[in-house]
Amino acid sequence: MSQNSQLCGWMQGYCQQQKAATDSIPVQQVGRVVEMFGAALKEDRQIFVFGNGGSAANASHFITDLGKGASDKMGRRFRCMSLNECVSWITALGNDYAYEDIFVRQLENYARAGDLVMTMSVSGNSPNLVKAFEWCKRNGVKTIAMVGGKRGRLAELGDEVLVIDSEHYGRVEDSHMQICHLICYAFMENPQWVK
């Protein structure tokens, strides 16, 4: 068997496992999350999204789609931001306090009771995400956790929890981004649902 044939076989297997991860997206729960975002839009609540590594990139991508694409179609603006964007603030917080404080300290400045926070984490146990969710719970901020098959502490803390049935980082992160697109396109393709 040639190297190319082996590579193609591996890629086919990878794609099959990605399909299984995609098939595990809990559509009913994603529907409830869309309703939470719709309520935040109607009530003019602030929305915060954040994560680490690939999930940080997904958070930025999602906020771009929600803040521009979905807002344009709705004719109303989602007040949304990714807490991954300001490197100077993140490094100041990490240096002067601790890395686990980089999100919670931003939320202390911005978030109010009734606002909405969403995070993505394959492990569900990142200390900086857990600390932020613990603060949200104490301060009446609604939370959505997207996690992988290990679920982790975030699955215990989140008001709504979306679990992808895989522990593979690439497949879970891809599935989380699919959920982000489902949320945005629910508004972009069906703006009549929320007015």
Beta strands, then each sheet from edge to edge (+ up, - down):
strand 1: 46-51
strand 2: 79-82
strand 3: 116-121
strand 4: 142-147
strand 5: 160-163
sheet 1: 2+ 1+ 3+ 4+ 5+
end
